[in-house]
Amino acid sequence: MRTWQVERRRRTRHLIELGGLVVKAGIVDLTGDDRAMIYGALLWMADKLKSEQGEHARALWTAKGKQAFEAERKGDATVTCTSIGKTVPDDVGGGQTTPHPTENRS
């Protein structure tokens, strides 16, 4: 297989995993699959990370994500999104998670 094919497959897998996180977090259902709303929320996140509150947001969101991944590993079938008070079922990928390679597994 050629180098460009390997790189394209790697990029495609990465994009699929990121999309899976959007679904897993319940964003698609909560927005009614409104792409403009999802994109706007992602732009808001990017602005937040660039702001004076960026480090706080990064620490808060990282802790929340790690907590959700850990609950999933322990077999907890749901994760509660406390900021919106909604419980999101973990039914993406049959409950299997492939953590991002940079995720701290300790």
Helices and strands as residue ranges (DSSP letters): H 3-24, H 27-31, H 35-50, H 54-73, E 78-81, E 86-89, G 92-95
